[in-house]
Amino acid sequence: MYSSFALKISVHSKRCLTSRSSLQISRQRFTTNADISTPRVPCLLSKRAIKPRRRPLESVRRPQSSYFRSESNTSSSSSARRKSTITPQHMARQESNASEPDVGEALRHLREALHAFLLKPRTVPLPRWISPRLYTVTFSECLGHSSFILVAVSYATDDFLMLRTIAVLGSTCMLFFTYFHPHGRILWLPFKWNCLFIAINAYRIGAVIVDRYAARALSDEMLKLREDHFFVMGVVDFAKLVRLAEVETFEPGDMIVGQGFMNRYIRVIVEGDAECFRDGVKTYTLERGNFVSEGGLHAGLMLPGALESCCTIAATQHQRGQGGKLRVLRWDRTKLMEFLKSDSHLRRALKAALSWDIVRKLKGQRRMLITGQVNDPVLWTEKRNVQNDNRYAAVVQNILSHPHHMELRRDELRRYRNIHHIDDEHHLWALNRCGWTLEEFERGQRLRRRDSDRGIESGDEWKISNIFGTN
């Protein structure tokens, strides 16, 4: 027979075993679901009863004592607390700042939205007969591939503006790829370099747009002149030349350039005709679109300063005296050479236009012989040869007047001689006319020697007047 105390102990142990078995069952049941917490089943007779956890109260913002004070509190704590320094103006300023939109917060939200959109993995819908695997890609990776594709396309583009535009688009795609990189880190090094590339290309695009806008301001007369005689040049390049030039007008019979005078201008005829004379003999005529005093520019001779004129050029005066005025575009030779050095594309286009101009002048001389405008062909041919020799001597004189540029001009002068068939005899004659010897020309400097005719010592410093034998 068991006592009542033993029965109570046995009942208590059985109940504890029951609770432990139910706890093991509940653990096995909820191990597959991580979201559901494991319940705690204590003994029924345990003194530790499960009390429901109280939900923590939300933090209630207590009103600031400086804003809300009762009369009793102010009277009791006036000696212990300092007076508030917040003024109504300060409160109004805080309210206005709170009402204004926070730009930094908006940019942060925008960055987070772009980050979530560009880096979200997306499945590529490939058919199973191509690949049973599922491929994922992000928009950031697509922008990275697009950048390299656009750069490859720009290499195959001939148009300057289109090439720069595609380059800007490719660099912009690379900006997004480097900032929203799939690895989660911002690649600052390529990001900064692409910003620099975008700035350079944007500047060049803006310059092209401005030049094209300025080309639209050309008059109909200039556009017609370009279509007829400067068709090898683009409209933008021709507009640059026109903006650099000055308009000059001559009456019929006025002299433009005198024979033997120094001329520092290059001209092109816009309206009217002109005639060239060597020692009073008419050698050829100039028409609309012809250059005047180009001085070897067609051969690449970038000669600054002035050149001696080899002939006299005057506006054509008709027999009845009803001839129109002669209008030309005039460029300062030195300024034009500096401008051409800074724009290689324009320099090549102008050389092509000058080559066509020489062909037109030669055709005009042939037309003079055919139409009977030449009375004495022998004298006319002689004066033309003298004119060509003096033109070459003027070119050599300009080169020798700048000895520090002689090495740069040597190849250009050789090219000029090949175009105009200047042999060694005429070359030596031009050097002697300028007071130089062939040895001095090859060395690039004058030798110090004593002039037996004048009885003076000549050196590196010499005057232009001595070159032509004048006092």
Disulfide bonds with the S-S distance in Angstrom:
none
